[in-house]
């Protein structure tokens, strides 16, 4: 994964332009803009979306179906973001099959199931299930292979690609922006495959990247890490904030198991380090990272986990093999699969030793490689040292499945990012709005049974507040939340007029990001933003006017509901 430096100003000698800080003068901006355009091909659209994850794809679908011309860029060669390039099956809430997400998201999920039913040799019993879960993983009701999401999202986008409404540029990374005052005029994408540049012109720019990469490039004000209690008043906020305190990232990998086969890999070069590594946390970790113990997210006390790659029960302990299993061979005709396929996104391969946000390219790559070495060490430990129920050690038949991840080494194409840059928004969602305990404290026992009601709601979501251990040694922060609404104000930057977020970069805090970062919420945000751009263009008003003017807001909310977005939970 080679990446261009997305933080530094591109030098004038290389034909690049500005990092677009608001202090840059008009003349300097104009001159750099000319240099950028002289050196690169140009494309134009109504809206440019950077990032082809779930939020980016949802924004593109919404904008295209409402008549806009769209350019969608993606740094890797796979669209789908966390569910494909990062290999994370959908983390969802209990009611996802019927409500609590846009109709289009449920359509996407049903298309996943239909894809398996049309193309795979399912058993008759599995094929008859309306709510088929291909992997029967315990983490999700629809654990499936990353490639299937790529196929399904491509299928959903193809009508717009065919008609010319959508231009999809994979393996393109945004590396510069042309900004005048509070407006972005163009951004530049680097073609990572052909080592060429292209300038993308539009009226609106949507940042759906995994780390919020457009924010520093366009000079959009943003926050990172942890706010202090004095800043947010949140019950679980620390006394002292830390902008570098971001959650761990994970480089997921896929594996299966061949009984009786010796697939043991060469001893990884960093195995001595990782096999003895004990995470240093504010509340001590359970012991060595490479073990079947971890810190219980709620109590932080040591908790035992099980592991058996044939899917057998491991007593009262969670069998990690089943946790994110993508393929349950029993759902398919006999002989289709030799064994199950599972994804490793466990406490044991969360990477704590560094941060990926606002660091140099060299530092970014150093930590991604560190995560890769952790994975190889964990995999080797599972093959050779992991305790077995029969008293033995190791499962030599475990095999890395690079074909599942679309890579040679079995690792995901991109790290799973739990926390990105967050815009300084017109409105910030706080713990008191969505956290169960904090909500009761501010609203009282009765009103506190429901999350805050936002007059400008444009979506719904739910997940408990789930913060993984951080790069600064803070252990799990995990507690209950309430089914919530997504306020339009959290999608509007305080200053910039035509830059909008559509991933984990919305107006949340470090704490509330813990329930906003999940798959269906990202999709909901992206779809709302795509429709916001279409509505603002139709009415010839800036996006913030839609929130400021009551008649426009009411009309916008009615319109998005007519297209399947939900603005309220039932009986709320």
MARLUMVO-303736 format. One record per residue: residue in one letter; y, z, x of N, C-alpha, C in turn. Coordinates in steps of 0.2 Angstrom, whole numbers, plus 5000, padded with zeros to 4 digits. Each point is the difference from the previous one (the first is absolute). Layout:
residues N
AYZXYZXYZX...
***
This chain:
residues 572
X499450005004500650004996500650005004X500349945002500650005004500649994995X500550055002500550004996500749995004X500549974997500649995003500450074999X500450025004500450065000500449994994X499950054995500449994993500650055000X500250035006500550055000500649975005X499849975005500649985005500449944998X500650005002500449944999499749945004X499949944997499849945003500649985004X499949985007500549985004500349944998X500649995002500449934998499649955004X499850015006499749955004499349974997X499750044996499449984997500149964993X500750004998500149964994500050054994X499950075001499950044995500750034997X500050044995500650024997500050085000X500350034995500250075000499450044997X500150075002499650054996500450024994X500649974999500350004994500350074998X500250045005500350064998500749994997X500250044995500649984996500650005005X500050035006500650005004500149945003X499649955000500149945004500549964996X500449975004500649964997499849944996X500449974996499949944996499949945005X500550005005499949955005499450005004X499850055002499350015004499549984995X500050024994499449984996500049934999X500649974999500049924998499749975006X500250025007499849965006499350015000X499750064999499350015001499649964995X500350004994499749964994499949935002X500549975003500049935002499549995006X499950045004499550005006499350004997X499950054995499450004996499849944997X500449974996499949944997499949945004X500450005006499949945004499349995003X499750065001499450005004499350004995X500150004994499450004995500149964994X499449984998499949974993500350044995X500249984994500250044995499749984993X499950064996499749994993500550044996X500049994994500450034995499650024994X500250054996499750024994500550054996X499850024994500450054997499950075003X499450015002499850075003499549995005X500150035006499550015005499750075000X499350005000499750065000499650015007X500250055004499750015006499450054999X499449985001499450055000499649974994X499449995001499549974995499550054998X500250075000499650054997500050004992X499750054997500050004993500750004997X500550045003500749994997500349945001X499949965006500249945001499749944995X499450014999499649954996500350014993X500050064997500250024994500749974999X500550015005500749984999500049924999X499649975004500049935000499749974994X499550034997499749984993500550014995X500450065000500550014995500649955000X500249995007500649955000499849934999X499449985002499849934998499949994993X499750054997499949984992500650014996X500550025003500750004997500549955003X499749955003500449945001500350005007X499950055004500350005007499649965005X500349975005499749975006499950065005X499450015003499950055004499749985007X500250035005499750005007499750075001X499350005002499650065001499850005007X500250045004499750005007499550065001X499549995005499650065001499849995008X500050065003499950005007499349985002X499550024996499349995002499849934996X499449995001499749944996499750014993X500150064998499750034994500550034996X500149984993500450034996499650064997X500450054997499650054997500250075003X500350005006500250075002499550055001X500150064997499650055002499349994997X499949964995499349994997499649955004X500349965004499749945003500150015008X500549985003500150005007499950075003X500150064996499950065002499450034998X499649974995499450024998499950064996X500550024996500050064996499849994993X499550014997499849994993500650044996X500149984994500650024996499950084999X500550035002500150074998500450014993X499750024995500250004993500050064996X500350004994499950064996499549994995X499850054996499550014995500049954994X500749984998500149964994500149925002X499849985006500249945002499749944996X499550014997499649954996500449984994X500550044997500349994994500850015001X500250045004500850005000500250045007X500650005001500350035006500149955005X500049944999500149945005500249944996X500349955003500249944996499449964998X500049974994499549964998499749955005X500549975005499849965005499550035005X500250065001499550045005499350014997X500050014994499350014997499749935000X500449944999499749945000499749985007X500450025005499749995007499450045001X499950064997499450045001499449964996X500249984994499449974996499849935004X500549975003499849945004499650015006X500150065003499550025005499350014997X499950034995499450014997499749934998X500449964997499849934998499849965006X500350015005499849965006499350025002X499850065000499350025002499649974995X500150014994499649974994499949935000X500549965003499949935000499749975006X500050045006499849975006499550045004X499850064998499550045003499450014996X499450015003499450014997499950074997X500450024996500050074997499350014996X499850065000499550024995500249994993X499649994995500249994993500450074998X499750055002500350074998500850005003X500049985006500750015003500549944997X499749944999500449954996500350024993X499650044997500150024993500650065000X500150035006500550055000500749974999X500450024995500749984999500450035006X499950065002500450035006499550005006X499849945002499649995006500450035006X499650045004500350035006499549975006X500149955003499649965005499750055005X500450055003499750045005499850074997X500250014994499950074997500350065005X500549985003500350055005500350064995X500050065003500250054996500850015000X500349965004500850015001500349954994X499749954998500349954995499549984995X500249984995499649964995499949935001X500349985005499949925002500049995007X499650045004499949995007499749935001X500349965004499849935001500249975007X499749945002500249985006500749975001X500350015006500749975001500149934998X499549965002500049934999500149984993X499750044996500049984992500750014998X500450055002500750014998500449945003X499949985006500349945002499949944996X499449994998499849944996500350014993X500050064997500350014993500749995000X500450035005500750005000500249925002X499649975004500249935001499949964994X499550014996499949974993500650014996X500250065000500650024995500649965002X500149995007500649975002500049925000X499449985001499949925001500449964995X500050024993500449954996500750005002X500350055002500750005002500149965007X499550015004500049965007499949924998X499649994996499849934998500749964997X500350044996500649974997500750015004X499950035006500650005004500450064999X499950044995500450064999499950055006X499450005003499950055005499849975007X500350025005499849985007499750065003X499450005002499750065003499949985008X500350055004500049995007499650065003X499449995001499650055004500149995007X499850065004500150005007500749995002X500550024996500750005001500350075000X500450025005500350075000500749995001X500450044995500749995000500350045007X500449975003500350035007500750005000X500449974995500750005001500349994993X500750024999500349994994500849985001X500249964996500749985000500450044994X500450055002500350044995500850005000X500349994994500750015000500250054995X500350065003500150054996499450034996X500050004994499550034996499549954997X500049945003499649954998499649975005X499349994999499649965005500149934998X500149955005500149934999499349975001X499750025005499349975002499650045004X499449995001499650045005499649955004X499750025006499749955004499250035000X499649954999499350025001499749965006X499650045004499649975006499349984998X499949945001499349974999499550035005X499650054999499650035005499549955003X499849954996499549965002500249945004X500649984998500349945004500550015005X500250075000500650025004500649964998X500249994994500649974998500450054995X500649984999500450044995500249964994X500250034995500249974994500550054996X500649974998500550044997499949994992X500050064997499950004993500650024996X500349964996500650014996499950024993X500350054997499950024993500650044998X500050014993500550044997499850075001X499350025000499750065000499450015005X500050065003499550015005499650064998X499350005000499650064998499650025006X500150065001499650035006499450034998X499449965000499350034998499650015006X500350005006499650015006499750075000X499550015004499750075001500450055003X500449995004500450055003500850004998X500249964996500749994998500449965005X499749955003500349975006500749974999X500149974993500649974999500650055000X499950074999500550045000500450015006X499750015006500550005006500249935002X499749954998500249935002500649984996X500150034994500549984996500650054999X499950065004500550055000499950044994X499550004996499950044994499950075002X500450054997499950075002499350024998X499750045004499350034998499950065003X499550044998499750065003499349995002X499850055005499350005002499850075000X499450025000499750065001500250054995X500150075002500050054995500750035000X500250014993500750034999499950085000X500550035001500050075000500150034993X499850064998500150034994500750004998X500550015005500750014998500249934998X499749945002500249944998499849984993X499450024998499749974994499850064995X500050065002499850064996499350004998X499649965003499349994998499650065002X499550024995499750065001499550005006X499749945002499650005006500349975006X500749995000500349975005500150055006X500049985006500050055006500850035000X500150055004500650025001500449965004X499749965005500349965005499749934999X500449954999499849934999499849975007X499749944999499849975007499949934998X500449955002500049934998499449975004X499750035005499449975003499350024997X500150054995499450034997499749954995X499649955002499749964995499350014999X499749984995499350014999499649965005X499450025001499549975004499949934997X499949955005499749934997499350005002X499749954997499249995001499949935001X499649985005499749935001499350014997X500049974994499350004997499549965003X499450014999499449955002499550004995X499649955001499449994995499450015004X499450024997499450015003499449994995X499449985002499450014996499550035004X499450014997499450035004499449964999X499749995006499349975001499550055002X499650034996499550055002499549965005X499950045005499549985005500349955005X500649985000500349965005500550045004X500049985007500450035004500749965001X500550024997500649975001500650045004X499750045004500550055003500449965005X500750014999500549965004500050035007X500449975005500150035006500550064999X499950055004500450065000500749985001X500450024995500749985000500450045006X500549965003500350035006500450064999X500250024994500350064998499650054997X499349995000499650054996500150075003X500050015006500150075003500650034997X500549974999500650034997499950014993X499849954996500050014993499450054998X499550005003499450044998500250085001X500550015004500250075001500650024997X500349954997500750014997500050044994X500550055001500150054994500749994998X500149984994500749994998500450065000X500650005002500550065001500450004994X499950044995500450004994500350074999X500550004995500350074999499550054997X499649974995499450044998499449975004X499750045004499449975004499549954996X499949955003499449954998499450045000X499549974997499350045000499650005006X500249965005499750005007500149935003X499549975003500149935002500049954995X500449955001500249954995499349964999X499649985005499449974999499450054998X500050024994499650044997499949994993X499650044996499949994993500450064997X500550035003500450054997500749975000X500450024996500749995000500450054996X500750005000500450044996500049984993X499850054996500049994992500849984999X500149954997500849984999500350054996X499750044995500450054996500050065003X499550035003499950075003500250005007X499949945004500049995007499450045003X499550034997499550035003499549955002X499550025005499549955002499649984994X499849934999499649984995499549955003X499350014998499549965003499949944995X499949945004499849944997499349985002X499749954996499449985001500049925002X499549985003499949935002499349985000X499949954996499349965000500149934998X499949955004500149934999499649974995X499550034998499549974995500250034993X500650035000500350024993499750064997X499550045004499750064997500450064999X499950044996500450064999500050045006X500650035001500050055006500250074997X499650024996500150074997500650004995X500450055001500650014996500649965003X499949985006500549975004500149924998X500649985001500249934999499649965005X499749954998499749955005500549955002X500350005006500549965002499849924999X499449995000499849935000500149974993X500050044995500149984993500850004998X500450045004500750014998500449934999X499949965005500449934999499549945001X499450014997499549955000500249944996X500049945004500349944997499449964996X499450005003499449974997499550054999X499750014994499450044998499549944999X499550005005499549955000499650004993X500050064997499650004994500349964994X500749985001500349974995499949925000X499649985005499949935001499249995000X499849934999499349995000499750025006X499350025000499750025005500049955006X500150035006500049955006500749975001X500550014996500749985001500350035006X499950075000500350045006499450045003X500050005006499550055004500250074999X500750014999500250074999500750004997X500350064999500750004997500549985006X500649994998500649995004500550064998X500350035005500550054999500649995004X500550034998500650005004500150075003X500250015006500250065003500750015000X500350044996500750024999499950084999X499850045005499850074999500550045004X500050074999500450045004499849995007X499449985002499849995007500449945004X500349964996500349945004500749994998X500350064997500750004999500350015007X500549965002500350005007500650055000X500050055004500650055000500449995006X499849965005500350015007500749965000X500249974995500649965001500249974993X500649975000500449984995500149925000X500049974995500149935000500749984997X500450054998500649984997500650015005X500449955000500650015005499850015007X499549975002499850005007500049935003X500050005007500049935003499349964999X500049945001499449964999499450025004X500250025007499550035004499750064998X500450054997499850064997499549994994X500349954996499649984994499349985002X499949955004499449985002499650055004X500350045004499650065003499650044995X500450024994499650044996499549964995X500249944999499449964996499450005005X500149985006499450005004499750075001X500450055000499750075000499650014994X500249984994499650014994499449965000X500049945003499449965001499550045005X500250035005499650035004499750064997X500450044996499750054995499549984996X500149944997499549974995499349995004X500149975006499449985004499650065002X500450055001499750075002499750034994X500350004995499750034994499349964998X500149935000499449964999499450025005X500250005006499450025005499850074999X500450054998499850064998499550004994X500249964995499550004995499349975001X500149955005499349975002499650045005X500350055003499650035006500050084999X500550034997500150075000500050044993X500249964995500150034993499450044998X500050064997499450034998499749974994X499450005000499649974995499650054996X499949994993499750054996499350025003X499749955003499350025003500050045006X500650015003500150045006500149965006X500049934999500149965006500749995001X500249955004500749985002500149935000X500549984996500249935001499649954995X500449954998499749944996500149945004X499549985004500149945004500049944997X499849994993500049944997500749994997X500550045000500749984998500249945003X500449964997500249945002500849984998X500449995005500749984998500049934996X500449994995500049944996500749975000X500149965006500649975001500149944994X499549974998500049954995500350034994X499950064998500350034994500750015001X500350025006500750015001500349945002X499749945001500349945003500250005007X499750055004500250015007499349995004X500150005007499549995004499750075002X500450055000499850075002499850054994X500149974994499850054994500650044998X500550005003500650044998500449964995X500450044996500549964996500549965004X500349954996500549965003500650035002X500150064996500750035000499850084999X500450045003499950074999500250024993X499750054997500150024993500650055001X500649984997500650045001500150044994X500150065001500150054994500750014999X500449995005500750024999500549955004X500549974997500449955003500750035000X500549965002500750014999500150004993X500550054998500250004993500749994999X500249964995500749994999500450064998X500650005002500550054997500249974993X499750034995500049974993500650024996X500149974995500550024994499750074997X499350005000499750064997499450025004X499950065002499450025004499550044996X499449985000499550044996499850065004X500150064997499950075004499450034997X499750055004499450044997500250034994X500650024998500150034994499949954994X500049945001499949954995499349984998X499650015006499349984999499450055002X500250055004499550055002499950054995X499450024998499850044995500350075000X500050035006500250075001500850005000X500349965004500749995000500349984994X499749964996500349984993500050064996X499550044999500050064996500650055002X500150005006500550055003500749984997X500149935000500749984998500149984993X499449994996500049984993499850054996X499650055002499750054996499349984998X499650054998499349994999499849944995X500449994994499849954995500349935003X500650005001500349935002499749985007X499850055004499749995006499349975000X499749994994499349975000500049935001X500649974999500149935001500549985006X500049955003500449985005500749994998X500549995004500749984998500049944996X500449994995500149944996500649975002X499949945003500549965003500349954995X500650004999500349954995499949935002X500049995007499949935003499349985002X499550034997499349995002499849934999X499749975005499849935001499250005001X499750065000499350005002499750074999X499350005001499750065000499550015005X499850065002499550015005499750075000X499550015004499750075000499650005006X500050055004499550025005500350075003X499550045002500250075002500449995007X500550055002500449995006499550015006X499949955003499550005006500349985006X500250045004500249995007499550025005X499849945004499550015005500450045006X499650035005500250035006500549955003X500550035004500549965002500049995008X500449955002500149995007500350065004X500350044996500450065003499650074999X499349994998499650065000500050044994X500349974994500050044994499349984996X499650054998499449984997500149984993X499549994996500049974994500550044995X500449964996500450034995499749964993X499750044996499649974995500150054994X500349974994500050054994500149954994X500050034994500049974994500749974998X500049944997500649974997499849984993X500549974997500049984993500049924999X499749984995500249924999500749994999X500249955004500849995001500249934998X500750005000500349944999500349975006X500149945001500449975006500749984998X500550045002500749984998500349945004X500349964996500449955003500450025006X500350054999500550035006499750005006X499350025000499650015007499949935003X500149944997499949945002500649965002X500650045000500749975002500350035006X500149975005500350035006500750024998X500350055004500650024998500649955001X499949965005500549955002499949935000X499449985003499849935000499949974993X500349944999500049974993499449964998X499749975006499549954998499350015004X499950065002499450025004499750054995X499349994998499750054996499350025003X499850064999499350025003499449994995X499449985002499549994996499350035003X500150055004499350035003500150085000X499950035006500150075000500750025003X500449954999500750015003500550014995X499850034994500550014994500350075001X500450024996500450065000499650074998X499550015004499650075000500250045006X499750065000500150045006499350005003X500050035006499350015004499550024995X500250054996499550034995499849964995X500549974996499849964994499749935002X500149985006499649945002499350015000X499850075000499350015000499649984993X500449994995499749984993500349934998X500549975004500249944999499749945004X499650025005499849955005499349974998X499850014994499349974998500149934998X499449974999499949934998500449984994X499850034994500349984994500850015000X500250065003500750015000500449955004X499749985006500349945004500149944996X499449984996500049944996500650014994X500050064997500550014995500749995003X500250035006500649995003500249935001X499549965003500149935002500149964994X499750014994500149964994500650024997X500250065000500750024997500649965004X499950005007500549985004500049924999X499549975000500049924999500349994993X499950044995500349984994500750025000X500250055004500750025000500449955003X499849965005500349955003500149944995X499549984997500049954995500550024994X500050064998500550024995500750005002X500150035006500750005003500349935001X499649955002500249935001500249974993X499550024995500149974994500750024997X500250075001500650034997500649995005X499849975006500650005005500350065001X499650055001500350075002499650025006X500350055004499650035006499550054997X499450015003499550044998500250074998X500550035003500250074998500350004994X500349944998500450004993499550014994X499449985002499550014994499850074999X500150045005499950074999500750034997X500549985002500750034999500249984993X499849954997500249984993499550014995X500150044995499550034996499649944996X500549954998499749944996499549965004X500249995006499649965005499350045001X500150065001499450045002499550004994X500350014994499550004994499749934999X500449955001499749935000499549995005X500150025006499649995006499350044998X500050064998499450044999499649964994X500449984995499649974995499749935002X500349975005499749945002499450015005X500150055004499450015005499450034995X500150044995499550024996499649944996X500449954999499749944996499649965005X500050015006499649975005499550055003X499950054997499450045002500150065004X500750015002500150065004500150064996X499850065002500050064996500650045003X500450034996500650045002499950084998X499550014996499850074998499350014999X499850065001499350024999499950014992X499449994998499950024992500250074999X500450014994500250064998500550045005X500349965004500550035004500749984998
***
